[in-house]
């Protein structure tokens, strides 16, 4: 985990008239520097108008009962407010921003909309590259993902704890989230040592895609309950960008005990029609979980709330494999 530096800005010659004034001055001059994939960002004071670009940050802010002034989350795959099911409690006064950057490849965030909100902090997650977004720093200090892979939800909570000067709350949130996955482990001890993979079958192109990077979001979630990506998939020479794309004829490559799969543009019947699909270990062992887009995103871009939602959605498969 990259170092998060918290520093107090010392103003020479500052004379306060009262202890209350001293406290206010201290609060006003507090600075936090966050290191991330695009370098580092220094934030002065405690932000009050935060824009969240990405569902992970929307979820992280919710854990602190902080409402973003503007957000991008589920895009076209969400509800009428373009939110995922576990985000239904977001306050109505949080402005839904143009989600083209989520719905279309290579699109950029709505810079003018963001600037109009007069934010004092912008949080960015789920981007392949920070380079096209560095101009956001001209609007407000911008925190990018920690690294090129998907951020861990714990890093985001810890980061917000430092930014908001609520480190104790952050520790409590992390403990609560990890207690949930520890509870899964205790309830289903047979999961330990078994394998899991997140995948989708794109009906239009007749291609399957599996997420096999051990550092990716889904692998983080599976790892928290004692499971791992199959070693042969993770080490495959066909891996590109942490994923393997293969034709229906190679569907037997999905050797994991647990397969969480999205029939993208189709239904479970499209999967069952694939040659060899019904012979997969996950199908035979009760570990096949055919799920919707929201559940798959909950695994792939994990937050405390999305992990709880998505794991609860596959309880039958966890019970079949782990009891």
C-alpha positions, 0 to 999 in steps of 0.5 A: 500500500502506498504511503499516505502522508498527513502533514500540518502546515505551519504558518510562521507568525500566526497569533491567535486571540483565543483557543477557539481561534487556534483550533479553527486555524489548525483545521484550516491549515491541515494538509493531506498528500495522497500518492496514486498512479498519476503522482500525488495530490495535496489537499488543503483543509477538509473538503466539503464539495466532493465529486465522485467519478466511479461507483467505488468512491460513491460507495466509500463516501457513503460509509462516512455518511458523506454525500457527493455533490456530483457522481458517476456510478452505474451509467446506463446499466443502473436505475433511473438515477444511474445507480447500482442496487446497493446505492439506493440510499444516496441523497436526492440532492447529489447530482447525477453527471453525464455518464458517457465516460462509463457507457462509451469507450475512450470517452472523458468525464463531463468537465464543464458539469464538474466545474459548475459544481465548484468542487474542492475534491475530485475522486476518480476510480475504475480508469485504465489510464489517468493521462486523459483525466489529469486536466481535472486537477485544473478544477480541483485537487484530484485523487486517481486510483492507487495503481493500474489495477483495481483499487482495494476498497480498504485503500479507498476507505483509509484514504478518505479517513485521512482526507476527512480527518476521520481515521478512527471511523475508517478503521471501524468501517474496514473492520466491519467490512472484513468481519463480513467476509470473515463470517463467510469463511466461518460459515462455509469453511470448505471454500478454503483452497478452492478456485474462483473466477469472474467471467462473461460470455458476450453473445454478440461476438460469441466470446468468453472473457475471464478475469484472471489477474490475481490483483484485480478486484474480483480476485481480491474479493475471492481471496478474502473468503479463502479462494483464488484464481486458478493458477493455470489461468493466471499463468496462461500466455494468452492473458492480456490486461489481466483477462483471457478471451477465448472462443466457445470451443475453449469454454472447458478452460473455465476450470474453477470451482466457482464461476460467476458469469454474466451472459452479456446480451443473452440468458443462461440458455445461451451458456447452456447451449455452448459445447461442453459448458454443462461439463464444467466443474462449476456446473457439476459441483454446484458452483456456477452462478449466472448473474446480472451486470450489477452483481458482476460489477460488485465483484469486479469493482469492489466496495464494502457495500458491493461485496456484501451485495454480490456475495449475498447473491451467490449464497447458494453456490457458496453453500454448495462448495463450502458447507 
